[in-house]
Amino acid sequence: MGLIGLGLVGSALAERFAAAGFKVIGYDIDGGKVDALRETGMADAHTPREVAAQCRRVVLSLPNSYIVNEVVEGADGILEAARPGDVVMDTTTADPVMSVALAGRLRRKDIRFLDATILGSSRQVREADVIVMAGGAADVFASCRDIFSTFSRKAFHMGASGKGAEAKLVVNLVLGLNRLALAEGLTLGMKAGVHPERLLDVLREGAAYSRVMDTKGHKMVGGDFTPEARLAQHLKDVGLILDMGVRLGARLPLSALHAQLLRAGVAAGYGDEDNSAIIKVLRDMAGGELEMKNEK
């Protein structure tokens, strides 16, 4: 099978696919990312076209929909070698409108397309502890269950093309605001001098609990912002969420505020850090006087 895009999530997918026994043909514009995965047994290609020439199913893990379109339809892209019946599975957090349009163009060439978005970080992909939300034809979804099973604990067919991408944006809206609420609460507690780890323990045991506390709480308290999913990438996602709200006539005031805070984080130089670094934005607003242990 083919895999194009070997960043945080893509490299985790490569490891899961190889461990499951798939022969993986990988490509990334950054040759260093390819080299880092050779020990998994992954073979490399020089272009997306070369990947498609060797694989009937190709998984994409890319930064945005514009790059997806270039990889699929551009020079040396997938379409230059794809055959009727081939499957392109896009795990990118994508623009739903662009996903629907691409699926339609591929359908006319008898290429099958799934917007198979992932709920979870690269670490959770490595642990096969993510959820897949896929849009596209039901039979194509069913034919890819063997792929989903290598890295996810559950896969949901959300409906027609674009519905996987839309569902991911809805989930990311809630998840991002959970992260922001946790960061704000921890910031207030630390500003008051409440022991942060003990406060996190209380939050995890009480009615305010969310799984974000398990995945991001210790990063926020310990100051370890090694990226599992980057803050700048979530800013991109929130932009797509706001665009979706405008398109559907749904006002999203909390997400609009969230976007402002994320922009402040990127401007402060936190964009390549983990998305839990949103607490650094709130700490800065609180005067930057909070104790953050083991900060990196």
QUIQUIPE-V711115 format. One record per backbone hydrogen bond with DSSP energy under -1.0 kcal/mol. CO is the residue of the C=O (numbers start at 1). NH is the residue of the N-H. Records with the same first field share a line. If there is no record, write none. Layout:
CO=NH ; NH
This chain:
1=25
2=59
3=27
4=61
7=11
8=12
9=13
10=14
11=15
12=16
13=17
14=18
15=19
16=20
17=22
18=21
24=43
25=3
26=45
27=5
30=33 ; 34
31=35
32=36
34=37
35=38
37=40
38=41
43=26
47=51
48=52
49=53
51=54 ; 55
56=87
57=2
58=89
59=4
60=91
64=68
65=69
66=70
67=71
68=72
69=73
70=74
71=78
72=79
74=77
76=49
77=80
78=81 ; 82
83=86
86=112
87=58
88=114
89=60
90=116
92=94
95=99
96=100
97=101
98=102
99=103
100=104
101=105
102=106
103=107
104=108
106=109 ; 111
107=110
110=85
112=88
114=90 ; 116
115=135
117=133
119=131
121=125
122=126
123=127
124=129
125=128
130=153
131=119
132=156
133=117
134=158
135=115
137=141
138=142
139=143
141=144
142=145
144=148
145=149
147=150
148=151 ; 152
154=132
156=134
159=136
160=163
162=166
163=167
164=168
165=169
166=170
167=171
168=172
169=173
170=174
171=175
172=176
173=177
174=178
175=179
176=180
177=181
178=182
179=183
180=184
181=185
182=186
183=187
184=188
185=189
186=190
187=191
188=192
189=194
195=199
196=200
197=201
198=202
199=203
200=204
201=205
202=206
206=209
210=213
211=215
212=216
216=220
217=221
218=222
219=223
223=296
225=274
228=122
229=275
230=234
231=235
232=236
233=237
234=238
235=239
236=240
237=241
238=242
239=243
240=244
241=245
242=246
243=247
244=248
245=250
252=256
253=257
254=258
255=259
256=260
257=261
258=262
259=263
260=264
261=265
262=266
263=267
264=268
265=270
266=269
270=273
271=232
273=231
274=277
275=278
276=279
277=280
278=282
279=283
280=284
281=285
282=286
283=288
284=287
